Amino acid sequence: MHDPTPDTGLGSFAAVLAGELPGDWTSTYHPDRGGLNVHHVLTDRVWDMNDVADALAKRNVDHCAVLHRHDGTRLFVAEQPGRGEGYLIAALAPDDAPEEAFHGVREPDGLAVDPDPFSAADDVMFDLLPRYYVALAQVRGNADRLALPQAEPQRIVMTWFDGSLIVNKPDRPDITWALVENGFMFDPDRDAFVLSGDDTAHQAAFARAAGARLNELGIGVVLRHPQARPALDTASVAPPTPTVAAPHRSR
């Protein structure tokens, strides 16, 4: 079933088109409002970066129609520029997805069709709607990921003690290798990795190199100068403190 529409070419075309598409569609005609551009709320949601977007950019829409299906799918219908040249049909982007969810998603560009709603229905079913479903699934997936709670970034604590830098034994092999390849050696008595040496400048260079490598792995580095002997049995991944000495990057 579809809503009654005035006896207008565009309104009649949209009403017949709604009846030819699979599923339960309604057709709503948005008439001319005296030349005022009051349809921008709809045209701003047109999900197109091709012919339809180009046509809408060149002229204001004074009347249009919207087809709506029970699952929220919406199609925008407008006249092509000029008279007797057919219609433009494009999907409308969902209103309930954040703008960030559309990043990297290819628009399901619309169609320019002849003024025959029966052939237009085939074009919509076999051309426009399949592209729309692919784009919508990508947007929904992005929105779901954005809604997930963001994990706190991991951080490694490097503690100066008796002229050495000490890092508690990590539980990830890639973190361990980042330490070993930059001069840290495992001390079984302390159950920790230790960067020893008599040259503090040399140690600092190794520490910076280790920090840079850890940063590439998404691991931040916290440098601590304890007033007393550190507790070496604390976890290697610690919450952030105000004494961050090296930048970190979220994963």
N, C-alpha and C positions, 0 to 999 in steps of 0.2 A: 504494500500500500504506500502511496505517496500523497503529500499534501496537495490540496487544490492550488493551482497556479493561475495567474492571469493569462488571458489569451495573447501571449507575446511570443515571438519567435524563439527567443532564448529560454523563456520559462517553459514553453511547450517541449522544446528539445530536451531540456534537463529532466522534465517529468517522464518523458518516454524513455530516456536513457536509464533513469533509475529503475523503471520497470523491467528493463532488459538485462540488468546486471544480476549476478547470482547473489542470493541473500536478501535480507529485508532492508531496503533502502528507502529513505525519504528524500524528497526534493523540496528545497526552500528557495523561492525566488526573492532576490533583494533588488527592489525596483530603483529607478532613477530618483534621486533626491534633489532635483532641480539643479544638477550640475555640480553640487557640492561633493567633495571627495570624502565621503563618509564611509567608504568601504575599505579603508586602509587597514582596519583591524583584521580583515580577511586576507587582503593582498599581502600583508606583512608575513603571513604564515604560509604563503605559497612556497612549496618545497621544490624549487626549480632554479637552476642557474644556466638555462639555455634559452630556447625560443620564447617560452612563456614569460620568464623574467625579463627578457629583452623587450617584449611587447608591453608589459606592465610599466617598465621604466620610461617608455616613450609617451604614454598617455595615461590619464587617470581613468579609472573604471567608474562609469556612472550607473551601471547595473550589472548584476551577476547572479549566479545561482550556486548553491552548495548542496551536494548530495551527501547524505550521512547514513552510515550503516550502524547497526546496533552495537558492534564491537568498537566503535569510536573512529573507524576509518572515514575520512572526509575527502571529497573531491570538489575542486573549485572549477566552475565553468564560466567562461566569458567569451564575448565575441572577438573574433580576430579583427585586427585593424582593417578598416574598410568595410564596405557593405557586401553581403552575399558571398563571403569568402570562408564561411565555416566558423568553427569554434575552437577555443583553447581549453584544454582540460589538464589539470595538474592536481597532485595530491597536496593536502594541507598537512603541515608538520604537526605532530602531537603537541598539545599545550602543557602536558604534565611532565615533560622531561626537561632537566636543566640544560642551559645553553652549552655547558661543557660536554654534555653527552653527544652533541652533534659534531664535535671536532674529529676530523679524519673520516667522516662518513660521506660517501658520494651521494649527492642529491638524486632522488628518483625523478629525473626530469620529465616534464609533461609532454603533451601531444598537441599538435594542430590537426584537427579532423574536419572532414567534409560535413555539411549540414544534414547528415543522415544518422539519426540516433542508433539505428540497428548496426550499421558498420562501425560506428564509433564505439558501441558496446563491445564488439570483438577486439578493437584496438585497446580499450581499457583493460579487458580481461586478460589478454595474452601479451600485452606490452607494458602498460603502465603499472598495473597492480603487482606483477611479479617483482619489478624493480622496487616498488614501494615496500613490499614485504621484506626484502633483503635489507634495505636501509633501515626500516623500523626495527628489525631484529638487532642490528648493530647498535642503534641508539639505545634500545632497551638494555642490551648487555652492558654498554658503557654506563648507563644510569645505575644499574645494579652494582657495578664495581665502585662507582663514586659514593654509593650509599654505605659501603662497608666501612667499619671503623678502621682508621689508619693506624698501623702498628708503630709503636715508638721506635725510632732508629736505634740500632745497636751502637754501643760505644765500648772502646777498650781503654782501660786505665793504665797509664804508664806512671810509675811511682819512682821518684829519685830516693835512693837510700844508700848511704855509705859510698857515694861516688858511682853508683850503678843505677841503671834504669831497669825496673822490674815490672814484668807483665805476668799476671796469673795465667796459668795454662788454659788456653781457649779450647772450646769444644768443636771448632770447625777447622778442618785441614787447610782450607785456603787462607785463614787468618794465621795459622801456625806457619805456613810457608812464607807469608808476607813478612813475618818477624825474622825467620831464619835467614832468608835471602838478604836481609839488611842487618846482619851482625848479631842478632839475639841468639843465645845458646841456652838449651834447656838445662836447668839445675835441678836434679832429682831430689836433693835435700830440701829445697824450697818448693818443689813442685811448681816451678814458674820459669819463665824465660827471662834471661838476664843479659843486658848489654853493658859489659864492663869496659874498663880502659882508663888510662891516665890522662888522656887528652879530651877534655870536655867538648871542645869544638868538633873533634872527630865524632864523638858520641852524638852530639846534637845533629850533625849531618846525617848520620845513620837513622836517628829518630825521625827526622823530617822525611827521609826517603821512605821509611816504614809507614809513617803517617799518610804520605801521598798514596802509597799502594793500598792501604786500608781504605782510604777515601774512595778509591776507584771501586772497591768492593761494597761501598755503601756503609762502611764502618767509621764512626767518628772516633776521635782520640781525645782523652782527657788526661792532662798532665798534672800530677800532684806533687807538692813539696811538703811532706808531712813534718809536723813538729816532733812527732815521736815515731817509734818503730811501727811500720804499717802492718796491718793484719793481712797476711798473705793468703789466708784461706777464704777471702771474700770472693764473690763472683767476678769473673773477668768482664762481664757485660754489666755496666753500672748505669744508673740514671744520670742525667746531665747535672753538672755542678757549675757554679759561677766561674770556676777556674779553668775554662776551656782554653787550651793553648793552640789547638789546631782546628781548622774548619771541618765541618762534616757535611755530608750530602745524604738526603733521605733516599731510601731505596726505591 
